[in-house]
Amino acid sequence: MVNARRRRWAGRLVALAVAFSACAQSGAAVHLDATPAPPNDARPSRFHVFNAIGARGTPDLAPYGLEKINLVYASAIWMGADMTVPPADSNVLKVAGDATALDVLTCLDVEQWPVDQRNTSSATVDTDVQYYVGLAQSFAVGAPGIPFGYYGFPPIRQVNVAEPGTRAFVAWQQANDRIRPIVGAVNVAFPSLYTFTSDPGVWVAYAKANIAEARRVAPTLPVYAFIWPRYHEGTPMALQPVDGAYWRTQLETLKGVADGVVIWDSSKLAWDEGAAWWQETKSFLAELSR
C-alpha cells in the first residue's frame, strides 16, 4: 500500500520537478494553481475573527461574532500512518469530504515537513514543498470551492526580523520564495503570530513584518493570522495568559494589516470566562459589528 502511494506521488513529483526546472531556467517563480487564488479585489471587505479555541468547556462563541473554521490536524489526515510520507489518497478524500459538508474556511495543520531552506537541505526542502503541493491538490479535488490553506505560512515565521536589505532579511525572503509553489496551490494564507515576547512593541514589529512578507509572497490571498492568548511554550512565561491591554494591541494591530485572525487555544487547557483577553475580545467584536 505504501509503495503504491509512493508511486502515485512520484508521478506528481515528476510533473512538479519539470515545472521547477522550467522556471529555474527562465528565472520565474513557480506557481501551480490547484485552486485559483482570488483576485486582489476578492479580498474580504471586513475583518474576520475565526474561532479555533479548543479549550475545555468553551461555550458557543458564535453569538459574539466569532466565525467557524475547520482546523484539520495532521493526525486526522494520516490516521496513524507514517507522517514522513504523503498520506493515503483515501484519507485525504475523507478529510476533504468532511470539509465540504462543513462548508467553512479550512486550515490544514501539517507541520512535520520542513521547508525552511536556511536550516534544511535543499533536497529536503524541494521534496517537502512538492509534498505540500500534492496534498493541497488532492484536497482541492475532493473539496472544490472550499477556501483552505496551511497553518503557519506564508511566510515562514520569523520572530526576530532583521532590518530590510540585510543578509539575514534577504535570506528570510529567499526561504519564503522557495515555498511559492505551495502558495500557488492554496487560496488562503495562515501566518502564525504567537506571542514569544512580553514587549508589545517588539510583537507589533514582528507581526507587521510577517504580514508584509505574506503580502509579498502571496499578494492575491486573504491573510488570516493565527494568534494565541497565551505565551508560547518556548518562553519563560509559557502558557500564561497575555494581559488584556497587550491582547487588544495584537487585535488592533492585525486589524490594520491583515484580513482577519484565527484565535486558537489548546484542548489541554480550560476555558476561563473571566479572562482579561476574552473581555477585550468581546469588546473588539462588539466594535467590529457597529
C-alpha positions in Angstrom: 0.0 0.0 0.0 2.8 2.4 0.9 4.7 1.6 -2.2 1.7 2.2 -4.4 1.1 5.5 -2.7 4.8 6.4 -3.2 4.4 5.6 -6.9 1.3 7.8 -7.3 3.0 10.7 -5.6 6.2 10.1 -7.6 4.2 10.8 -10.7 3.1 14.1 -9.3 6.7 14.9 -8.2 8.0 14.3 -11.7 5.5 16.8 -13.1 6.4 19.3 -10.4 10.1 18.8 -11.0 9.6 19.7 -14.6 7.8 22.9 -13.5 10.7 23.7 -11.1 13.3 23.1 -13.9 11.5 25.2 -16.5 11.0 28.1 -14.0 14.6 27.9 -12.8 15.8 28.2 -16.4 13.6 31.2 -17.1 14.2 32.8 -13.7 10.5 32.8 -13.0 8.8 31.8 -9.8 6.8 28.6 -9.8 3.1 28.9 -9.5 1.0 25.7 -9.5 -2.7 26.7 -9.2 -4.5 23.7 -7.9 -7.3 26.1 -6.8 -7.2 29.5 -8.3 -6.4 32.2 -5.8 -8.9 35.1 -5.7 -8.1 38.3 -7.5 -7.0 41.3 -5.4 -10.5 42.8 -5.3 -11.8 39.5 -3.9 -10.1 40.0 -0.5 -12.5 40.2 2.4 -14.2 43.6 2.8 -14.4 43.3 6.5 -12.1 42.0 9.3 -12.9 38.4 10.2 -12.3 36.7 13.6 -12.4 32.9 13.5 -12.8 30.5 16.4 -10.2 27.8 16.7 -10.4 27.7 20.5 -10.2 24.2 21.7 -10.0 24.8 25.5 -12.1 22.5 27.6 -15.5 23.9 28.4 -15.5 26.6 25.7 -19.1 27.8 25.2 -20.7 28.6 21.9 -19.0 31.9 20.8 -20.9 32.5 17.6 -23.3 34.9 19.3 -20.3 37.2 19.9 -19.4 37.3 16.3 -16.7 34.6 16.1 -16.8 32.7 12.8 -16.4 29.0 12.3 -13.2 27.5 10.9 -12.4 23.8 10.2 -9.0 23.2 11.7 -7.7 19.8 10.5 -4.8 18.3 12.4 -2.3 16.0 10.8 -3.5 13.1 12.9 -6.9 13.3 11.2 -5.2 13.1 7.7 -2.6 10.4 8.4 -4.8 8.3 10.8 -1.8 6.7 12.5 0.3 6.1 9.3 3.8 7.2 8.7 3.7 11.1 8.6 7.1 11.5 6.9 5.5 10.4 3.6 2.3 11.7 1.9 -1.0 10.3 3.3 -3.2 7.8 1.6 -5.5 9.3 -1.1 -8.5 7.8 0.7 -7.6 9.7 3.9 -7.3 13.0 2.0 -10.6 12.4 0.3 -12.2 11.6 3.6 -11.0 14.9 5.1 -12.0 16.8 2.0 -15.5 15.3 2.1 -15.9 16.3 5.8 -14.7 19.8 4.9 -17.2 20.0 2.1 -20.0 19.0 4.4 -19.0 21.7 6.9 -18.7 24.3 4.1 -16.5 26.7 6.1 -12.9 28.0 5.8 -10.5 25.2 6.3 -6.9 25.1 7.7 -4.7 22.0 7.3 -2.3 21.8 10.2 0.6 19.9 8.7 3.9 20.9 10.4 6.2 17.8 10.1 7.6 18.6 6.6 10.5 21.2 6.9 10.6 23.8 4.2 13.0 26.5 5.6 16.0 26.4 3.4 18.1 28.3 6.0 18.3 25.2 8.2 17.2 22.3 6.0 19.0 20.7 3.0 17.8 21.9 -0.5 16.8 18.4 -1.5 14.6 18.0 1.6 13.0 21.4 1.0 12.3 20.6 -2.6 10.7 17.3 -1.8 8.6 18.6 1.1 7.4 21.6 -0.9 6.2 19.2 -3.5 4.6 17.0 -0.9 2.6 20.1 0.4 1.6 21.0 -3.2 0.5 17.4 -3.9 -1.6 17.2 -0.7 -3.2 20.6 -1.5 -4.1 19.5 -5.0 -5.7 16.3 -3.7 -7.6 18.2 -1.1 -8.8 20.7 -3.7 -10.1 18.0 -5.9 -12.1 16.5 -3.0 -13.3 19.8 -1.7 -14.0 22.1 -4.7 -15.0 25.6 -3.7 -13.8 25.3 -0.1 -11.3 28.0 0.8 -8.2 26.5 2.5 -4.6 26.9 3.4 -1.8 25.5 5.6 -1.3 26.6 9.2 1.9 28.6 9.6 2.6 30.1 6.2 3.2 32.0 4.2 5.5 33.4 5.4 7.8 31.1 7.3 7.5 32.6 10.7 10.4 34.9 11.7 10.1 36.3 15.3 13.3 38.4 15.3 13.1 40.1 12.0 16.3 41.7 10.7 16.4 45.1 9.0 15.3 45.1 5.4 18.2 44.7 3.0 20.5 42.9 5.5 21.8 39.5 4.7 19.5 37.9 7.3 16.5 39.6 5.9 17.3 38.6 2.3 17.8 35.0 3.4 14.4 35.0 5.0 12.8 36.3 1.8 14.7 33.7 -0.2 13.4 31.0 2.1 9.8 32.3 1.5 10.3 32.5 -2.2 11.2 28.8 -2.1 7.7 27.9 -0.9 5.9 29.9 -3.6 4.6 26.6 -5.2 2.7 25.9 -2.0 1.2 29.4 -2.2 0.0 28.7 -5.7 -1.8 25.5 -4.5 -3.9 27.1 -1.8 -6.2 30.2 -1.6 -5.6 31.4 2.0 -2.5 32.5 3.9 -2.4 31.5 7.6 0.8 33.0 9.1 1.4 32.2 12.8 2.0 35.1 15.1 2.0 33.6 18.5 3.5 35.5 21.5 7.2 35.0 22.2 7.9 38.3 23.9 6.4 40.3 26.8 7.2 43.6 24.9 4.2 44.7 22.9 6.4 46.9 20.7 8.6 44.0 19.7 5.5 41.9 19.0 4.0 44.6 16.8 7.2 44.9 14.7 7.3 41.1 14.3 3.7 40.9 13.3 3.8 43.7 10.8 7.0 42.3 9.2 5.5 38.8 8.8 2.2 40.2 7.4 4.1 42.3 4.9 6.1 39.3 3.9 2.9 37.3 3.5 1.6 40.1 1.2 4.8 40.0 -0.8 4.8 36.2 -1.4 1.0 35.8 -1.7 -0.3 39.2 -3.0 -3.7 37.8 -4.0 -4.5 35.7 -1.0 -6.5 36.8 2.1 -4.3 36.7 5.1 -5.7 35.3 8.4 -3.2 35.3 11.2 -3.2 32.7 13.9 -2.9 34.2 17.4 -3.0 32.7 20.8 -4.0 34.5 24.0 -1.2 32.8 25.9 2.6 33.0 25.8 4.2 30.3 23.6 5.6 27.2 25.4 9.1 28.1 24.4 9.1 31.3 26.6 9.7 31.8 30.3 6.0 32.7 30.6 4.9 29.6 28.9 1.1 29.2 28.7 0.4 32.2 30.9 -2.4 34.4 29.5 -1.5 37.5 27.6 -2.8 40.5 29.6 -5.8 42.4 28.3 -4.1 45.5 27.0 -1.4 43.5 25.2 -4.0 41.3 23.6 -6.0 44.3 22.5 -2.8 45.7 20.9 -2.5 42.4 18.9 -6.1 42.6 17.7 -5.9 46.2 16.7 -2.5 45.8 15.0 -3.8 42.9 12.9 -7.0 44.7 12.1 -4.8 47.3 10.4 -2.7 45.0 8.3 -4.4 41.6 7.9 -7.8 40.4 6.6 -8.6 38.6 9.9 -7.4 36.5 12.7 -7.8 32.9 13.9 -7.9 32.7 17.7 -6.5 29.3 18.9 -6.2 27.7 22.3 -5.2 24.2 23.3 -7.6 21.5 24.2 -5.2 20.7 27.1 -6.3 23.9 28.8 -9.6 25.1 30.4 -11.9 27.9 29.3 -11.9 31.0 31.6 -14.9 33.2 31.1 -13.4 36.0 33.1 -10.0 36.1 31.4 -8.9 39.6 30.5 -8.1 38.6 26.9 -11.7 37.3 26.4 -13.2 40.5 27.8 -11.1 42.5 25.3 -12.1 40.2 22.5 -15.8 40.7 23.3 -15.3 44.4 23.3 -13.3 44.3 20.0 -16.0 42.1 18.3 -18.8 44.5 19.5 -16.9 47.4 17.9 -16.5 45.5 14.7 -20.2 44.9 14.4 -21.2 48.5 14.7 
